Amino acid sequence: MNGRRRWWERGIIYQVYPRSFADSDGDVVGDLAGVIGKLDYLAWLGVDAVWLSPIYPSPMADFGYDISCYTDVDPLFGTLEDFDRLVEEAHRRGIRIILDYVPNHTSDLHPWFVESRSSRENPKRDWYIWADPKPDGSPPNNWLSSFGGSAWEFDGKTGQYYHHAYLKEQPDLNWRNPEVQEAMLGVLRFWLERGVDGFRVDALRRLVKDERLRDDPPNPDYREGQNPYDAFIPLYSSDRPETHEMVRMMREVLDGYGERLLIGELYLPIESLVAYYGSGVDLPFNFHLIFTPWRADAVYSLVKEYEAALPPGAWPNWVLGNHDRPRVASRVGEGQVRLAAMLLLTLRGTPTLYYGDEIGMHDVPVPPGRIQDPFGKSFPQLGRDPARTPMQWDDSENAGFTAGEPWLPLAEDYEEVNVARQRKDPRSLLNLYRRLIALRRSEGALSTGDYASLGIDGDLLYYAREHEGRRLLVVLNLGSDVQSTTARGRIVLSTGLDREGEEVSGRLTLAGGEGVILRSSG
């Protein structure tokens, strides 16, 4: 593992949800010019790449994940010229740009689907997944939409159902069709030619469906009150073996443009997740920390299982938050957010940060009348809007995000929790993130070094990172009570940014939610 490392193996990825990052034109929605205006901040923070959630033309039924044109920018976010300027300005600062690639489905207003549904004889009919009703007129099988109800929508004009894994406004493409494959690979080439450094592939596990359209089996562990989608095990509607063939096609395209990153959005068990390394995904997104109980024993077991499952040469990655899940501050609590930062940025593998987590943004309650998320409208308790609220830049009106009332409500505490205030405070959470990122960049042990689990002791989690003889020890207290252990070394960084340089010669005491990184001396 001592060879040359690719940029994403050394780097840190920062996810921007464009609608909520920075508004440059006062229309209360974020845009590309707003992102450009914050590049200096991202460079100051120290991130290596920005991943943009979708910016393509869209009717916005699912806020950009229903795409009506893959090779342009929605006017809400700007123009292709704005995108080119973003790439240029980001590259000038040493920051790479990663785009969301949404190959599973289009908008129902995409010209391809408009043609496809026009008649059964249309040349693009087979670009989507159509099937006859059962004899009683019901859907072809029991597949469910992630957004509730059947994954099939009846089209009265042509007398068939089309498949949609998400909203009915998001019909699924038929990736078994070579013409679809070529068209969608052409989308990759279009953006690679404009200087994009990689792609995050949305809903990758859904890309290919069972050719025989067999029913998914019931989930024996499903209980009333859970997400209705979980009532069945998506054996035939998800993660089909042929998906790996499609990934290899994507990989071949990217390899024609040098060192380009391919990330897969894959909510899968670890053994299925890591199989995607073999087909060409550089980072099959590892979301398991998001769902793991915040306990030392649970985190220890997860890391151990994941590290053991990685194929030879595969590079790990970790995610603590994204636009689809509750924010980390709301999951672990204010007393543990600093510890979460230290865990994410000291584990072996590429970390991905979600905008605002670096200042401790939490989920914001959204009144029923202001719910935007289509999933949230159907299942308010599972809605994603609370984790998508505007970035809190300063304590001015609307948190410095926009001149008008933002598209989603602001957190009530934005006057205290914001970038401007935390940049001035040398011991803030924001400065902890910055210090951790800088340490990771300067220490090979943290960026690309080996990982060695040292076990757990009550609420304490221990592990070591080592590279070319330099060894760092990480000790994290995931509990709320004071804990002590035996350790030796000099503290390089603590979660409170208040113990740097302290010598530990036998006894190390940590407050609840406290963590330290030591240069080990035994």
HELIX and SHEET records of a PDB file:
HELIX    1   1 TRP A    7  ARG A   10  1                                   4    
HELIX    2   2 PRO A   18  SER A   20  5                                   3    
HELIX    3   3 LEU A   32  GLY A   37  1                                   6    
HELIX    4   4 LEU A   39  LEU A   45  1                                   7    
HELIX    5   5 LEU A   80  ARG A   92  1                                  13    
HELIX    6   6 PRO A  111  SER A  116  1                                   6    
HELIX    7   7 ARG A  125  TRP A  127  5                                   3    
HELIX    8   8 PRO A  178  GLU A  193  1                                  16    
HELIX    9   9 LEU A  204  ARG A  206  5                                   3    
HELIX   10  10 PRO A  228  ALA A  231  5                                   4    
HELIX   11  11 THR A  243  ASP A  255  1                                  13    
HELIX   12  12 ILE A  270  LEU A  273  1                                   4    
HELIX   13  13 VAL A  274  TYR A  277  5                                   4    
HELIX   14  14 HIS A  288  PHE A  291  1                                   4    
HELIX   15  15 ALA A  296  ALA A  309  1                                  14    
HELIX   16  16 VAL A  328  VAL A  332  1                                   5    
HELIX   17  17 GLU A  334  GLN A  336  5                                   3    
HELIX   18  18 VAL A  337  LEU A  344  1                                   8    
HELIX   19  19 ASP A  357  ILE A  359  5                                   3    
HELIX   20  20 PRO A  368  ARG A  370  5                                   3    
HELIX   21  21 PRO A  374  SER A  378  1                                   5    
HELIX   22  22 PRO A  380  LEU A  382  5                                   3    
HELIX   23  23 ASP A  385  ALA A  387  5                                   3    
HELIX   24  24 GLU A  397  GLY A  400  5                                   4    
HELIX   25  25 VAL A  419  LYS A  424  1                                   6    
HELIX   26  26 LEU A  429  SER A  442  1                                  14    
HELIX   27  27 GLY A  444  SER A  447  1                                   4    
SHEET    1   A 8 LEU A 283  PRO A 284  0                                        
SHEET    2   A 8 LEU A 261  GLY A 264  1                                        
SHEET    3   A 8 GLY A 198  VAL A 201  1                                        
SHEET    4   A 8 ARG A  96  TYR A 101  1                                        
SHEET    5   A 8 ALA A  49  LEU A  52  1                                        
SHEET    6   A 8 ILE A  13  VAL A  16  1                                        
SHEET    7   A 8 THR A 350  TYR A 354  1                                        
SHEET    8   A 8 ASN A 317  VAL A 319  1                                        
SHEET    1   B 3 TRP A 130  ALA A 131  0                                        
SHEET    2   B 3 GLN A 160  HIS A 163 -1                                        
SHEET    3   B 3 TRP A 152  ASP A 155 -1                                        
SHEET    1   C 6 ASP A 450  ASP A 457  0                                        
SHEET    2   C 6 LEU A 460  HIS A 467 -1                                        
SHEET    3   C 6 ARG A 470  ASN A 477 -1                                        
SHEET    4   C 6 GLY A 515  SER A 520 -1                                        
SHEET    5   C 6 ARG A 488  SER A 494 -1                                        
SHEET    6   C 6 GLU A 503  SER A 505 -1                                        
SHEET    1   D 2 GLN A 483  THR A 485  0                                        
SHEET    2   D 2 LEU A 508  LEU A 510 -1                                        
END                                                                             
